[in-house]
Amino acid sequence: RVQFQRLPVPESVMGMFKELEEELDDSVQHDGRIRSFPHQRGNWSTLVYLEYYPEVEFVELIDLLLTHLQMHKLPMARLAEFHISLSQTVVLRYHWINIFVESLKEKMTSFDRFYCVSDKVKIYINQEKTRTFVALEVSAGSCYLQEIVNEVDKSMKEFDLKTYYKKPSFHISVAWCLGDVTAELEKHQQELQAIVDRFENGARILRMFADQVRCKTGNKIFSFPLR
């Protein structure tokens, strides 16, 4: 009787399919945040957005806002990255990614680069009412952003995914906390706006040059340069 020894699978083969999966969500690694939908094998969380690259003064401004809220016993955490969402967060199947990206790429080729301004303090809460945000709403450039969203929505419909909100409020979220504290934060909204309005060089640092649209799906980021 011949016995066969099971040979170890080479590491090169074991690593071939690692990129097919997102990391399992660990709320401890995300400051207690939880997913809007459960992780499933082969499902990739996907978002279309404009990335904002902050100057040092922008971070200083946000810290002023957070210090003011801290004085009123409303501690919030500053976000590490900043962007303007152009879609809802949707679930994309792995085998759809390349086709979806090509669809977006084709639709973004007709758009020129542009500026938008985010200088209006506004309070938001997520749909699950588990997180509250302080954000800077777009006051100039919304019409152009809406035109881009209209094209992004077309790609979403091709894959039977959720389109963006009917009347979106484009904004850059800058800080967040757990739970629903919108009522408490809105009491201080005018004070926060005054800090923004008085901030030196505010007009410059709150102006964003949009030269590319991005799509993040799982651990992949795709960029679509504007003309």
N, C-alpha and C positions, 0 to 999 in steps of 0.2 A: 504494500500500500504506500503510495507516494504522498508525502506531506508537502504542501506548498506554503512557503513563508510569505506573509503579507508585507510587501515593500512599502516604505514610507512614501507618501506623496511629495514630490519635489516642491520646495517653497515657491518656485516660479509659477507652478500650476495653481497652488493654493491662493496666490495673490491675484490671479487673473480676474476673479469675479468680485474682488473687494469693492471696486468702484460701483458695483451694481446696487449696493445698499447704502442707505444713510445710516449714520450712527443712531442707535436707540436714544430716545430722549431721556435725559436725566435732569429732573427739576432742580436738583441740588447745584448743578453746574450753571443754571440759568436764573439764579436768585429767586427760586421759588416759582418761576413762570411755568405754565403748563401749555401743552399743545391745544390748538383749537380743534384738532382731530387726532385720533389715535394713529400711532405709527403702524404701518403695514408693509410687509416685504414688497419691494418693487414700486412703492408709492413715494414720490418725491415732492416735497413742499416747494412751491414755485411762486416767485414774485417778480413783477416787472417794475422798474423804478428808475429815477434819476439820482445818481449819487452826488452828495454835496461834500466837498473837501474843505473843511473848516480852517480858517486861519486861527492863530493863537488868540487873537482878540475875540473871536466868536466863542471860544471855550470860556474866556474870562467873563463874557457877558452872561453866559448860561450859569456860571458859578455865582454871579451876583444875584440872579433870579432865585437860585436854590438857597443861597444864604438868607435872602429875604423870607422865603417860605419856612426855613428852619427856625427863624426867629418867632414865627407864628405856630410853631410845633407841627409843621407839615413837612417832614423830611421826605425828600425824593432823591432818586439816583439818576445821575447824568448818563445819557446813552453814550456808548463808545463810538458809534458810527451814525451818520446822518444821511437821510435820503428823502425824496418825495415819491410816494407810491403812485404807480400808474395802473395798478391792478389790485384786486383782492388777492390774498394768499390762497392759491388753489392747489389741488393734488394732481400731479401729472405722473402718468405711468412711465416707467423707464423707457420702454420701446417707443414712446411718443416724442421723446425729448428732441431728437435731431430734426424731426419733421416740424415740430412746434417752433423751434429756433429758426428754421429756414423761413417759416411763415412770417415770423416777426421781422426777420432781417429784410425780407422783400418789402414789407409795409413801411419800414423806417427809412428807406432810401429816398423818399420824396420830401423829407423834412430838413429844414435848415437849422443851423445852430441859433440859439437865442438866449436872452437873459430873462430871468424872473426874480422877483423880490419877495422875500418872506420876512415880514416885519410886524405882523399882527398877532399878539398873544392870544391863544385860544386853548380851551380845555377839551380834551377828548376822552372817551372811554371805549374799550373794545366791545365787540358784540356780546361776549360772554359776561361782561361787567366784572371781570376779574382784575383788570389793570386800568389805571387812570394815567393820562399823559398831559404834560404841558408841551405845547407846540407853538411854532411860528407859522401862521397861515400865510399863504401866498396872496399878496395884494396887487401884484402886477405880473401878467404872463399866464393867467388862468385860461384864457381863451385858447392859447396855443397848446397848453397842456391838455385841454379837453380834446383838441383835434388829434393829438397823439393817442389819447385814451380811446377815442372812437376806432382807431385802427387796431389797437391792442385788443379791443373787444371783439373785433372781427376774427382775430386768431383764436380767441377764447371760444367763440361760437363754433368754430370749425372742429373743436375737440369736445364740445358739449360741456364747457367749463363755465363757471360763474363770471359774468361780466362785472365791470366796475359799478359803483353807485350811480344812480340816475343824476343826482346833483352833488357831485363830489366837492369836498372842501380840501383842496390841495394844501399840504402843510409839511413841515419838517418837525418831527417829534424830537424833543431835546432832553426830556426827563420823564421818569415814570415811577409809579409806586403800585403796590398790590391793593386790590379792593376798589370800591367806588367812593372816591372822595371829591367828586365833581362839584358838589354844592359848596364844600369848604374852600376849594381852590378858586371857584368863580367869585367868591367874596373878595379875593385879592387880585383879581384879573386886571383891574384898572391900575393898581399899584405896580404890577409887573410890567404893564404896557408903558408906564411912565419911565421905568428903568430902561426899557428898550429905546424909547424916544430920546432920552437924554444921553445915551451912550455915545462916547466919542467915536467917530468913524463908523457908526452904525449903518449909515446908508451904504457904505462900501462893502462891509463884511456880510451884510444881509442880502446882497445881490449875488445871484448864482448864475454862472455861465454854463448853460446846458449844451454840451458838445457830443454827448452820446447817451443812448438809452441802454440800460442793462437788464438782464434777466438772470436771476439766481434760481437754480433748481437743484435741490440737494446741496452737494458740495461743489457744484460747477457754477461758474459765472461766465455769461456770454455778453459781449459788448457789441453795440450797433452804432457806429459813428454817424453823426448827422452831417449834412453837407456844409 
